[in-house]
Amino acid sequence: MRDRLATWLWPLAVANLVANIVIVVTGGAVRLTGSGLGCPTWPSCTDDSYTPHGALGVHGAIEFGNRMLTFVLVVVAVTCFAAAYARRKQDPEVTEPLVLSTIVALGIPAQAVIGGITVLTDLNPWIVAFHLLVSMAMIAVCVRLVHSLVWLRCGQPRPESTPRLRGIAWVTFAAGWLVLYLGTVVTGSGPHAGDREARRTGLDPHDFSHVHAFAVYLLVALTVVLLVVSRREGHRGNVQAASALLLVELGQGTVGFLQYFNDLPVALVTLHMLGAALTSAALAWVVLAAGRAGPAQRVSSGSRATETNSSDR
């Protein structure tokens, strides 16, 4: 039974990642439909009931439905943890999947508490922003779990890279998280508060949209630099990761401009939320793909031929 459970670690790790991305989108849908206080208290839905009643209408159903999705995440995370534990029993030296799956499993109830605080503070925009950023961090941890299993499955050590490549990857990662943070500031200043009575940050959303856009330009420029350096150093893993990040950025930029010039339609904002989750995943991939510190192992065909001739002698 334990061996069978361990074989499920890979699909469960992928399911963990997908589920945490989905909860970002559904959480955004709660806010965009004005259902953030559909259940006006927490942990119960009302003062006398854990479930919504008819008087709360569709907003109560939407908010309660999103709360119920948390239990789906818990089931996936706990099962993934059990599979990682079983895998650890098979090979005591394999500890990283167990550590990462534990972080995810503990992070979900922590997120539920933060979500409850957002309700109890009547959707304070700064706490809502923190709630979203923690979700983004959870996605990054899920990506690291999947990435660790990729190398575990292939039975090879992670590739090495030069300090320059790793440095650019980390600077790109930091710029990406600045973009994500500024995105929450813009959202907290805009019209989609999650409830008509919820207060906003008081900042000018127009001004901060431009600040956010400049940070995006910086991120795109850094991603291009990372892609060029990765190609020059022959680091295929980082070429793939940087290419994926650049595609996500271009998609996000397109959606961002469309929603800005069309007065933030709900459908486009929802798509932008999905893009933000994918951005977090791609940023994590970029750093992980840079591999371990060390000289880049780039061997040309000419050097291979020289090595072969030398060994023949």
ZAMARTI-35386 format. One record per residue (C-alpha): residue in three letters; z, y, x. Coordinates in steps of 0.2 Angstrom, whole numbers, padded with zeros to 4 digits, always signed. Example, Ala and Ser with C-alpha at 12.3 -4.5 7.8 and 13.67 -1.06 7.14 Angstrom:
Ala+0039-0022+0062 Ser+0036-0005+0068 
! end
This chain:
Met+0000+0000+0000 Arg+0005+0012+0014 Asp-0012+0008+0023 Arg-0022+0011+0007 Leu-0013+0028+0005 Ala-0017+0034+0022 Thr-0035+0031+0019 Trp-0034+0044+0005 Leu-0028+0058+0017 Trp-0045+0065+0020 Pro-0051+0067+0002 Leu-0033+0073-0003 Ala-0034+0086+0011 Val-0051+0092+0004 Ala-0044+0092-0013 Asn-0029+0103-0007 Leu-0041+0116+0000 Val-0052+0116-0016 Ala-0037+0117-0027 Asn-0030+0132-0018 Ile-0046+0141-0019 Val-0047+0138-0038 Ile-0030+0144-0041 Val-0035+0161-0033 Val-0050+0162-0045 Thr-0040+0158-0060 Gly-0026+0170-0055 Gly-0039+0183-0054 Ala-0045+0179-0071 Val-0027+0181-0078 Arg-0027+0199-0071 Leu-0045+0203-0076 Thr-0042+0198-0094 Gly-0027+0208-0095 Ser-0016+0193-0097 Gly-0004+0196-0083 Leu+0011+0198-0095 Gly+0004+0186-0108 Cys+0021+0177-0104 Pro+0032+0192-0102 Thr+0046+0183-0092 Trp+0048+0169-0080 Pro+0052+0155-0077 Ser+0051+0153-0096 Cys+0036+0161-0106 Thr+0048+0170-0118 Asp+0066+0173-0118 Asp+0068+0158-0130 Ser+0054+0147-0125 Tyr+0045+0139-0110 Thr+0028+0139-0120 Pro+0019+0153-0128 His+0019+0155-0147 Gly+0006+0162-0158 Ala+0012+0180-0157 Leu+0007+0181-0139 Gly-0011+0178-0144 Val-0024+0173-0131 His-0016+0182-0117 Gly-0001+0171-0118 Ala-0012+0155-0118 Ile-0021+0161-0103 Glu-0006+0166-0093 Phe+0003+0150-0098 Gly-0013+0140-0093 Asn-0013+0147-0076 Arg+0006+0143-0074 Met+0002+0125-0078 Leu-0011+0124-0065 Thr+0003+0125-0052 Phe+0008+0108-0057 Val-0009+0101-0053 Leu-0007+0109-0036 Val+0010+0101-0034 Val+0003+0084-0038 Val-0011+0086-0026 Ala+0000+0093-0012 Val+0014+0080-0014 Thr+0001+0066-0014 Cys-0007+0073+0002 Phe+0010+0074+0010 Ala+0013+0056+0006 Ala-0004+0051+0013 Ala+0000+0061+0029 Tyr+0017+0053+0030 Ala+0009+0035+0029 Arg-0004+0040+0042 Arg+0010+0046+0053 Lys+0019+0029+0051 Gln+0003+0020+0057 Asp+0002+0031+0072 Pro+0018+0041+0077 Glu+0008+0052+0089 Val-0002+0060+0074 Thr+0010+0073+0069 Glu-0001+0088+0064 Pro-0007+0082+0047 Leu+0010+0079+0042 Val+0017+0096+0047 Leu+0002+0105+0039 Ser+0003+0095+0023 Thr+0022+0099+0022 Ile+0019+0118+0024 Val+0006+0117+0009 Ala+0018+0106-0001 Leu+0032+0119+0002 Gly+0021+0134+0000 Ile+0016+0130-0018 Pro+0033+0132-0026 Ala+0036+0147-0015 Gln+0021+0154-0022 Ala+0027+0150-0040 Val+0043+0160-0036 Ile+0033+0175-0030 Gly+0022+0174-0045 Gly+0037+0174-0056 Ile+0043+0190-0047 Thr+0027+0199-0051 Val+0030+0195-0069 Leu+0048+0201-0068 Thr+0043+0217-0059 Asp+0030+0220-0073 Leu+0015+0217-0061 Asn+0021+0228-0047 Pro+0004+0230-0038 Trp+0011+0228-0020 Ile+0020+0212-0025 Val+0004+0206-0034 Ala-0005+0210-0017 Phe+0007+0200-0007 His+0005+0185-0019 Leu-0013+0185-0016 Leu-0012+0186+0002 Val+0000+0172+0003 Ser-0013+0162-0007 Met-0026+0167+0007 Ala-0014+0161+0020 Met-0012+0144+0011 Ile-0030+0142+0011 Ala-0031+0145+0030 Val-0017+0131+0032 Cys-0028+0119+0021 Val-0043+0123+0032 Arg-0033+0119+0048 Leu-0027+0102+0040 Val-0045+0098+0036 His-0051+0103+0053 Ser-0038+0092+0062 Leu-0043+0077+0052 Val-0061+0080+0057 Trp-0057+0078+0075 Leu-0045+0064+0071 Arg-0058+0054+0062 Cys-0071+0056+0076 Gly-0058+0051+0089 Gln-0063+0065+0101 Pro-0053+0080+0109 Arg-0056+0097+0102 Pro-0069+0106+0113 Glu-0064+0119+0125 Ser-0070+0137+0126 Thr-0069+0152+0137 Pro-0056+0166+0135 Arg-0069+0178+0130 Leu-0075+0167+0116 Arg-0057+0164+0110 Gly-0053+0182+0111 Ile-0068+0188+0101 Ala-0064+0174+0088 Trp-0046+0180+0086 Val-0051+0199+0085 Thr-0063+0194+0072 Phe-0049+0184+0063 Ala-0038+0200+0063 Ala-0052+0211+0057 Gly-0055+0199+0043 Trp-0037+0199+0037 Leu-0037+0218+0038 Val-0052+0218+0026 Leu-0042+0206+0015 Tyr-0027+0217+0015 Leu-0037+0233+0011 Gly-0046+0224-0003 Thr-0029+0221-0011 Val-0025+0239-0009 Val-0041+0244-0018 Thr-0038+0232-0032 Gly-0020+0238-0034 Ser-0027+0256-0036 Gly-0041+0251-0048 Pro-0042+0248-0067 His-0039+0229-0067 Ala-0020+0230-0067 Gly-0017+0214-0077 Asp-0009+0223-0092 Arg-0011+0240-0100 Glu+0006+0245-0096 Ala+0006+0239-0078 Arg+0008+0253-0065 Arg-0005+0256-0051 Thr-0002+0261-0033 Gly-0006+0279-0036 Leu-0019+0279-0022 Asp-0036+0285-0025 Pro-0047+0269-0027 His-0063+0278-0022 Asp-0056+0284-0005 Phe-0049+0267-0001 Ser-0065+0258-0007 His-0073+0268+0008 Val-0059+0263+0020 His-0061+0245+0014 Ala-0080+0246+0017 Phe-0078+0253+0035 Ala-0067+0238+0039 Val-0080+0227+0032 Tyr-0093+0235+0043 Leu-0082+0231+0058 Leu-0079+0213+0053 Val-0098+0210+0051 Ala-0101+0218+0068 Leu-0088+0207+0076 Thr-0095+0192+0068 Val-0112+0196+0075 Val-0105+0198+0092 Leu-0096+0181+0090 Leu-0112+0173+0085 Val-0122+0179+0100 Val-0108+0175+0112 Ser-0106+0158+0105 Arg-0125+0154+0106 Arg-0125+0161+0124 Glu-0111+0149+0129 Gly-0118+0134+0120 His-0103+0132+0109 Arg-0111+0124+0094 Gly-0095+0123+0083 Asn-0092+0141+0084 Val-0111+0145+0081 Gln-0109+0135+0064 Ala-0092+0143+0060 Ala-0098+0161+0064 Ser-0114+0158+0054 Ala-0104+0152+0039 Leu-0093+0168+0040 Leu-0108+0179+0041 Leu-0116+0172+0026 Val-0100+0174+0016 Glu-0098+0192+0022 Leu-0116+0196+0017 Gly-0113+0188+0000 Gln-0096+0197-0002 Gly-0104+0214+0003 Thr-0118+0212-0010 Val-0106+0208-0024 Gly-0094+0222-0018 Phe-0108+0235-0019 Leu-0114+0228-0036 Gln-0097+0229-0044 Tyr-0093+0246-0036 Phe-0109+0254-0044 Asn-0107+0245-0060 Asp-0089+0250-0064 Leu-0081+0234-0059 Pro-0088+0221-0072 Val-0076+0206-0074 Ala-0089+0193-0070 Leu-0093+0202-0053 Val-0075+0205-0049 Thr-0071+0186-0052 Leu-0085+0181-0040 His-0078+0194-0028 Met-0061+0185-0029 Leu-0070+0168-0025 Gly-0078+0176-0010 Ala-0062+0183-0004 Ala-0055+0165-0004 Leu-0070+0159+0005 Thr-0068+0173+0018 Ser-0051+0167+0022 Ala-0057+0149+0024 Ala-0071+0155+0035 Leu-0060+0166+0046 Ala-0048+0151+0049 Trp-0063+0140+0053 Val-0069+0153+0066 Val-0053+0152+0076 Leu-0051+0134+0075 Ala-0069+0131+0080 Ala-0066+0141+0096 Gly-0056+0126+0102 Arg-0044+0124+0116 Ala-0042+0136+0131 Gly-0053+0131+0145 Pro-0070+0133+0153 Ala-0084+0131+0141 Gln-0092+0114+0143 Arg-0110+0119+0144 Val-0121+0107+0153 Ser-0140+0110+0154 Ser-0153+0097+0155 Gly-0157+0102+0173 Ser-0139+0099+0178 Arg-0138+0083+0170 Ala-0154+0077+0180 Thr-0146+0083+0196 Glu-0130+0073+0192 Thr-0140+0058+0188 Asn-0149+0059+0204 Ser-0133+0062+0214 Ser-0125+0046+0206 Asp-0141+0036+0210 Arg-0139+0040+0229 
! end
